[in-house]
Amino acid sequence: MKTLAAIFLLILIVYNLKIASLIIYKVKFKLYIFIIGILLSLTLFYLWLNYTKDLLGFILGLLAIGLFFTFTLGQGLREDGFVLFLGTSPILKFVPFNDIKGVDLSLDKFNDLILEIKAYSTGYKQIYRVGDMDKIINFLSENLDYKFNIK
């Protein structure tokens, strides 16, 4: 059963990496994601050391942590659309520009660029580096068929 779960996690990781491989503007790396990854790693090591000591169990835990990093850091903007994390599954979703219903841009209190993307009757939020703001605005104005809102 662990082998089947490991194969399933590996397939999800490869799928997410394939979708995210064409990203030209990645979401901003946040420190809390790194901290969560460290906490997950420590929890994995503790559980493995105290309960299973099974190599396949350890590999399964590493794959789960790898999947966490692919869906948190694999989001961004591609030449043909957005790569979004839906929040309900660990699978990244590619959304082409023609399925986007609206995009709002704003700056938050930490001076990060916030993109609020409306697609499939849901809103998605992504955070980008403010240094990429001009490039992202130019890129979106060239690729979206409508005006987007800058707050």
Protein Blocks (a to p, Z undefined) as FASTA:
>chain_A
ZZmmmmmmmmmmmmmmmmmmmpfbdcdddfklmmmmmmmmmmmmmmmmmmnopaklmmmm
mmmmmmmmmmmmmgccdfkbccddehlaccdcdddfklpgbdcddddfkopacddddeeh
iacdddddfklmmmmmmmmmmmpcbdcddZZ
